[in-house]
Amino acid sequence: MADVRPPPPGLENRPDSDFADDIEPAGHFRIYLGAAAGVGKTYAMLSEGSRRHQRGTDVVIGFVESHGRPQTEALTEGLELVPRHTIEYRGTRFEEMDLDAVLARRPKVALVDELAHTNVPGSGRNEKRWQDVLEILDAKIDVISTVNIQHLESIADAVQQITDVAIRERVPDWVLRKADQIELVDSSPEQLRRRMLHGNIYPAAKVPQALTHFFRTDNLIALRELALRFLADETEENLLEHLARYQTEVVWETSERILVSVTTARGTSAIVRRASRMAARIKADLHAVHVVLRDRAGGRVNDEKLAALRQLCIDVGADWTEIEADDPAQAIVDYAKHHQITQIVIGSSQRGRLQELMGGGSTVRKVSRSAAEAGIDVHIIARRDVEDPAERVVGVPDPDPSSES
């Protein structure tokens, strides 16, 4: 039986047409992302272009490379093709997108395949097709494009090591992040290899080498994971932006995020390492937060210890943040709520019972209380009275522990 649930309170009698205002229109820059050639990116782009054209949108093909695939070529029928620019280079004739012709045509939507493509020298003013796309976007023309994960600048070197194939055509990460929407076109390694074997990706002469080199199963598995991870990171960033925009107080446990509170008190480095191990076990993001009190001077010992702790946090893969505040406990919990932290790791208090009573309670107690109200778990780690090389400052005694949390 289907799981039928009532709508949220207040929406029971709302007309369906009213919800149209809540749905954002398709972004003006949309990218179809794939793990490798042949997953169906161009087919998906043309399919969307055809659907929009049938609904009355002015759609043109700026540039599409069908690679001789009949099903892909069939989708171009009925869509206007902006004439390409033909150029001769080193005795061979090439066709490139005519950027000025696309700009002069001024369609509502331009379909531009292969974002990472390098333009033939002399074919236009830009070296890369992604630069052409940016000009089209600046002219307020929507663009739908395609790209494979190996062409992303931050990933290209890793792909090169995995596949032993040089990745020469690259797109800066910020170009993909400029996209309003990124959609993954997915295909299993087995399905891709079958398509390759049946001649649906490369010409028959290239198939044997492709199957034994770039299109090996282990390579395709790695590429698919890289694409999925990149898209998951993008989706998480969008979720956090959405939650921040609507200032929700609810922690969405779509993935674990751990915050470790960093002070210059003795034993903090061990707490950071403990938090790092916790994050690694559950594959969680780790945030290291140090709160600087506005009315307290640091001094050389604190500065040097803090620098060492900051480097330790970076070494274990944590994102480092310093916050200036009057109330450390509130600052930590506010940061946790804003960044959708699901767990806080903090060292046990070094203050005596009398100090806590006179000072209104320790930071640890305040964090525990406020975090519990926000639905965030808190782990209190016992401090070990053992000298740690990461905290050693030569010639300077340890600070007064009563000044810490």
C-alpha positions as CSV (number, residue, x, y, z in Angstrom):
1,M,0.0,0.0,0.0
2,A,1.3,3.5,-0.8
3,D,2.4,5.6,2.0
4,V,-0.1,8.5,1.9
5,R,0.6,11.3,4.2
6,P,-1.4,14.5,4.9
7,P,0.0,17.8,3.6
8,P,1.8,20.1,6.1
9,P,-0.5,22.2,8.3
10,G,-2.0,25.2,6.6
11,L,-1.7,23.7,3.1
12,E,-4.6,21.2,3.2
13,N,-7.0,23.4,1.1
14,R,-4.4,25.2,-1.0
15,P,-5.1,25.0,-4.8
16,D,-2.6,23.1,-6.8
17,S,-2.0,26.1,-9.1
18,D,-0.7,28.1,-6.2
19,F,2.3,25.8,-5.8
20,A,3.7,26.9,-9.2
21,D,5.1,30.0,-7.5
22,D,7.1,27.8,-5.1
23,I,8.9,26.0,-8.0
24,E,11.9,27.8,-9.3
25,P,12.2,27.9,-13.1
26,A,15.0,26.0,-14.8
27,G,18.3,27.8,-14.3
28,H,19.8,29.8,-17.2
29,F,22.9,27.5,-17.1
30,R,22.3,23.8,-17.0
31,I,25.0,21.1,-17.3
32,Y,24.6,17.4,-18.0
33,L,27.5,15.7,-16.2
34,G,28.8,12.2,-17.0
35,A,31.4,9.8,-15.8
36,A,32.6,9.0,-19.4
37,A,31.8,9.3,-23.0
38,G,28.7,7.3,-24.1
39,V,26.6,7.7,-20.9
40,G,24.0,9.8,-22.8
41,K,24.8,13.4,-22.0
42,T,24.3,14.8,-25.5
43,Y,21.1,12.7,-25.9
44,A,19.8,14.1,-22.6
45,M,20.7,17.7,-23.7
46,L,18.9,17.3,-27.1
47,S,15.9,15.6,-25.5
48,E,15.5,18.6,-23.2
49,G,16.0,21.0,-26.1
50,S,13.3,19.2,-28.1
51,R,10.8,19.3,-25.2
52,R,11.3,23.0,-24.7
53,H,11.0,23.6,-28.4
54,Q,7.7,21.7,-28.5
55,R,6.5,23.9,-25.7
56,G,7.2,27.0,-27.8
57,T,10.6,28.0,-26.5
58,D,13.1,29.4,-29.0
59,V,15.8,26.8,-28.9
60,V,18.8,26.5,-31.2
61,I,21.8,24.2,-31.5
62,G,25.0,26.2,-31.1
63,F,27.1,23.1,-31.4
64,V,26.3,19.4,-31.1
65,E,28.7,16.5,-31.7
66,S,26.7,13.4,-32.5
67,H,29.8,11.2,-33.2
68,G,27.7,9.5,-35.9
69,R,25.2,8.0,-33.5
70,P,21.9,7.7,-35.3
71,Q,19.7,8.0,-32.2
72,T,21.5,11.2,-31.3
73,E,21.3,12.7,-34.8
74,A,17.6,11.9,-34.9
75,L,17.0,14.2,-32.0
76,T,18.5,17.2,-33.9
77,E,15.6,17.1,-36.4
78,G,13.2,20.0,-35.9
79,L,15.8,22.1,-34.0
80,E,17.4,25.1,-35.7
81,L,21.2,24.7,-36.2
82,V,23.2,27.8,-36.1
83,P,25.7,27.5,-39.1
84,R,29.1,26.4,-37.9
85,H,32.4,28.3,-38.5
86,T,34.7,26.3,-40.9
87,I,38.4,26.8,-40.6
88,E,41.5,25.1,-42.1
89,Y,44.3,24.3,-39.7
90,R,47.5,22.5,-40.6
91,G,46.0,21.2,-43.8
92,T,42.7,19.9,-42.3
93,R,39.3,21.5,-42.3
94,F,37.5,21.8,-38.9
95,E,34.1,23.0,-37.8
96,E,33.7,25.0,-34.7
97,M,30.8,26.8,-33.1
98,D,30.3,30.3,-34.5
99,L,30.0,32.3,-31.3
100,D,29.1,35.6,-33.0
101,A,26.4,33.9,-35.1
102,V,24.8,32.5,-31.9
103,L,25.0,35.9,-30.2
104,A,23.5,37.6,-33.3
105,R,20.7,35.0,-33.4
106,R,19.8,35.7,-29.7
107,P,17.7,32.6,-29.0
108,K,16.1,31.9,-25.6
109,V,18.1,28.7,-25.2
110,A,21.4,27.6,-26.9
111,L,22.5,23.9,-26.8
112,V,26.3,23.8,-26.6
113,D,27.9,20.4,-26.4
114,E,31.3,19.4,-24.9
115,L,32.0,22.3,-22.5
116,A,35.7,21.3,-22.1
117,H,36.5,21.4,-25.8
118,T,39.5,23.3,-27.0
119,N,38.8,25.5,-30.0
120,V,40.9,25.2,-33.1
121,P,43.4,28.1,-33.2
122,G,42.1,30.9,-35.4
123,S,38.5,29.8,-35.1
124,G,37.5,32.6,-32.7
125,R,38.6,34.9,-29.9
126,N,38.4,32.3,-27.2
127,E,40.7,29.3,-26.6
128,K,38.1,27.2,-24.8
129,R,34.4,26.5,-25.5
130,W,33.5,27.2,-21.8
131,Q,34.7,30.7,-22.5
132,D,32.3,30.9,-25.4
133,V,29.5,29.7,-23.1
134,L,30.3,32.4,-20.6
135,E,29.9,35.1,-23.3
136,I,26.6,33.5,-24.4
137,L,25.4,33.6,-20.7
138,D,26.5,37.2,-20.4
139,A,24.2,38.0,-23.3
140,K,21.3,36.7,-21.2
141,I,20.9,33.6,-23.4
142,D,20.2,30.3,-21.5
143,V,22.7,27.5,-22.1
144,I,22.4,23.8,-21.8
145,S,25.8,22.0,-22.0
146,T,27.6,18.7,-21.3
147,V,30.9,17.7,-19.7
148,N,32.6,14.5,-18.4
149,I,33.9,14.4,-14.8
150,Q,37.5,13.9,-15.9
151,H,37.7,17.4,-17.4
152,L,37.0,19.1,-14.1
153,E,40.3,20.9,-13.1
154,S,40.4,19.6,-9.5
155,I,39.8,16.0,-10.6
156,A,41.8,15.8,-13.8
157,D,45.1,14.9,-12.2
158,A,43.5,12.1,-10.1
159,V,41.8,10.7,-13.2
160,Q,45.1,10.9,-15.1
161,Q,46.7,8.8,-12.3
162,I,43.8,6.3,-12.2
163,T,43.5,5.8,-16.0
164,D,47.1,6.6,-17.1
165,V,45.6,8.8,-19.8
166,A,46.6,12.5,-20.1
167,I,43.6,14.8,-19.5
168,R,44.5,17.9,-21.6
169,E,41.1,19.6,-21.9
170,R,40.1,21.0,-18.5
171,V,37.3,23.2,-17.1
172,P,37.9,25.3,-14.0
173,D,35.8,24.2,-11.0
174,W,34.2,27.6,-10.7
175,V,32.7,27.3,-14.2
176,L,30.7,24.2,-13.2
177,R,29.8,25.8,-9.9
178,K,28.4,28.8,-11.8
179,A,25.7,26.4,-13.2
180,D,22.2,26.8,-11.8
181,Q,21.6,23.1,-12.3
182,I,23.9,20.1,-12.7
183,E,22.3,16.8,-13.6
184,L,24.1,13.5,-13.6
185,V,23.6,11.2,-16.6
186,D,24.5,7.8,-15.0
187,S,25.3,4.4,-16.5
188,S,26.9,1.3,-15.0
189,P,30.4,0.3,-16.1
190,E,28.9,-3.0,-17.5
191,Q,26.3,-1.1,-19.6
192,L,28.9,1.3,-20.9
193,R,31.2,-1.5,-22.0
194,R,28.3,-3.2,-23.7
195,R,27.5,0.0,-25.6
196,M,31.1,0.3,-26.6
197,L,31.2,-3.3,-27.8
198,H,28.1,-2.7,-29.9
199,G,29.6,0.3,-31.6
200,N,27.4,2.8,-30.0
201,I,30.2,5.0,-28.6
202,Y,33.3,4.8,-30.8
203,P,33.9,3.5,-34.3
204,A,34.6,-0.2,-34.5
205,A,38.4,0.3,-35.1
206,K,38.8,2.1,-31.7
207,V,36.7,-0.3,-29.6
208,P,39.4,-2.9,-28.7
209,Q,41.9,-0.3,-27.4
210,A,39.2,1.6,-25.6
211,L,38.0,-1.5,-23.7
212,T,41.5,-2.5,-22.6
213,H,42.5,1.0,-21.6
214,F,40.3,3.9,-20.6
215,F,37.1,1.9,-20.6
216,R,38.4,-0.8,-18.3
217,T,35.8,-1.7,-15.6
218,D,38.0,-0.5,-12.7
219,N,38.5,2.9,-14.4
220,L,34.8,3.3,-15.1
221,I,33.9,2.4,-11.5
222,A,36.4,5.1,-10.2
223,L,35.1,7.7,-12.7
224,R,31.5,7.0,-11.7
225,E,32.4,7.4,-8.0
226,L,34.1,10.7,-8.7
227,A,31.0,12.0,-10.5
228,L,28.7,10.9,-7.8
229,R,30.8,12.4,-5.1
230,F,31.1,15.7,-6.9
231,L,27.4,15.9,-7.4
232,A,26.7,14.9,-3.8
233,D,29.0,17.7,-2.6
234,E,27.1,20.2,-4.8
235,T,23.8,18.9,-3.6
236,E,24.9,19.3,0.1
237,E,26.0,22.9,-0.6
238,N,22.6,23.7,-2.1
239,L,20.9,22.2,0.9
240,L,22.9,24.3,3.3
241,E,22.2,27.4,1.3
242,H,18.5,26.6,1.3
243,L,18.4,26.0,5.1
244,A,20.4,29.2,5.7
245,R,18.0,31.2,3.5
246,Y,15.0,30.1,5.3
247,Q,16.7,30.2,8.7
248,T,15.4,26.8,9.8
249,E,16.2,25.7,13.3
250,V,15.9,22.0,12.4
251,V,19.0,19.9,12.0
252,W,18.6,17.8,8.8
253,E,20.6,14.6,9.3
254,T,21.2,14.1,5.6
255,S,24.9,13.4,6.4
256,E,27.0,13.6,9.6
257,R,29.0,16.7,10.3
258,I,31.2,17.0,13.4
259,L,32.4,20.1,15.1
260,V,35.5,20.0,17.4
261,S,35.9,22.9,19.8
262,V,39.6,24.0,19.9
263,T,41.2,25.9,22.8
264,T,44.8,26.2,23.9
265,A,44.2,24.2,27.0
266,R,46.5,21.2,27.6
267,G,45.3,18.0,25.9
268,T,43.4,19.7,23.0
269,S,45.5,18.1,20.3
270,A,44.4,14.6,21.5
271,I,40.8,15.8,21.4
272,V,41.3,17.0,17.8
273,R,42.8,13.6,16.8
274,R,39.9,11.8,18.6
275,A,37.4,13.9,16.7
276,S,39.2,13.1,13.4
277,R,39.0,9.4,14.0
278,M,35.3,9.7,14.8
279,A,34.7,11.6,11.6
280,A,36.7,9.1,9.5
281,R,34.7,6.1,10.9
282,I,31.4,7.6,9.8
283,K,32.8,9.5,6.7
284,A,31.7,12.8,8.2
285,D,32.9,16.4,7.5
286,L,35.0,17.8,10.3
287,H,34.9,21.4,11.4
288,A,37.4,22.8,13.9
289,V,36.2,26.0,15.7
290,H,38.2,28.2,18.0
291,V,36.4,31.0,19.8
292,V,38.4,34.2,20.6
293,L,37.1,36.2,23.5
294,R,36.8,39.9,22.6
295,D,38.2,41.1,25.9
296,R,41.2,38.8,26.3
297,A,44.7,39.2,24.9
298,G,46.3,36.2,23.4
299,G,50.0,36.4,24.3
300,R,52.9,34.5,22.7
301,V,52.1,31.2,24.3
302,N,48.5,31.1,23.1
303,D,49.5,32.4,19.6
304,E,52.1,29.7,19.1
305,K,50.0,26.9,20.6
306,L,47.0,28.0,18.5
307,A,49.2,28.0,15.3
308,A,50.3,24.5,16.1
309,L,46.7,23.3,16.7
310,R,45.5,25.0,13.6
311,Q,48.1,23.2,11.6
312,L,47.1,19.9,13.3
313,C,43.5,20.5,12.3
314,I,44.4,21.2,8.7
315,D,46.6,18.0,8.7
316,V,43.7,15.8,9.8
317,G,41.4,17.3,7.2
318,A,39.3,19.7,9.3
319,D,37.9,23.0,8.1
320,W,39.4,25.7,10.5
321,T,37.2,28.6,11.7
322,E,38.0,31.3,14.2
323,I,35.1,33.2,15.8
324,E,35.3,36.4,17.9
325,A,32.6,36.4,20.6
326,D,31.7,37.2,24.2
327,D,30.0,33.9,24.9
328,P,32.1,30.9,23.6
329,A,29.3,28.3,24.3
330,Q,26.7,30.3,22.4
331,A,29.1,31.0,19.5
332,I,29.9,27.2,19.2
333,V,26.2,26.2,19.2
334,D,25.2,29.1,16.8
335,Y,28.0,27.9,14.4
336,A,26.8,24.3,14.7
337,K,23.2,25.2,13.9
338,H,24.1,27.4,11.0
339,H,26.3,24.7,9.4
340,Q,24.0,21.8,10.1
341,I,26.4,20.1,12.5
342,T,25.1,16.9,13.9
343,Q,27.7,16.2,16.6
344,I,29.9,18.4,18.8
345,V,33.2,17.2,20.3
346,I,34.5,19.2,23.2
347,G,37.1,18.7,25.9
348,S,36.1,18.3,29.6
349,S,36.2,21.4,31.7
350,Q,39.3,22.2,33.7
351,R,37.5,24.6,36.0
352,G,36.8,23.7,39.6
353,R,33.3,23.5,41.1
354,L,33.7,26.9,42.8
355,Q,34.9,28.6,39.6
356,E,31.9,27.2,37.8
357,L,29.4,28.4,40.4
358,M,30.9,31.9,40.4
359,G,31.3,32.0,36.7
360,G,27.8,30.8,35.8
361,G,28.8,27.3,34.8
362,S,31.5,26.0,32.5
363,T,31.5,26.3,28.7
364,V,31.1,22.6,28.4
365,R,27.8,22.6,30.5
366,K,26.5,25.5,28.5
367,V,27.3,23.9,25.2
368,S,25.7,20.6,26.3
369,R,22.5,22.3,27.4
370,S,22.1,24.5,24.3
371,A,23.1,21.8,21.9
372,A,20.5,19.4,23.4
373,E,17.8,22.0,22.9
374,A,18.9,22.2,19.2
375,G,18.9,18.4,18.8
376,I,22.7,18.2,18.4
377,D,24.7,15.4,20.1
378,V,27.6,16.3,22.3
379,H,30.7,14.2,23.1
380,I,32.7,15.3,26.1
381,I,36.2,14.0,25.9
382,A,38.4,13.6,29.0
383,R,41.6,15.6,28.9
384,R,44.8,13.6,29.3
385,D,47.5,15.2,31.3
386,V,50.2,14.1,28.9
387,E,52.6,16.4,27.1
388,D,52.0,16.5,23.4
389,P,54.6,17.6,20.9
390,A,51.9,19.5,19.0
391,E,51.3,21.7,22.0
392,R,54.9,22.3,23.1
393,V,56.2,25.9,23.2
394,V,59.8,26.0,24.2
395,G,60.7,28.2,27.1
396,V,57.2,29.2,28.0
397,P,55.1,27.7,30.8
398,D,51.6,26.4,30.2
399,P,48.8,29.1,30.6
400,D,46.6,29.2,33.6
401,P,44.1,26.3,33.0
402,S,41.4,28.4,34.8
403,S,41.3,30.7,31.7
404,E,40.1,27.8,29.5
405,S,36.7,26.2,29.2
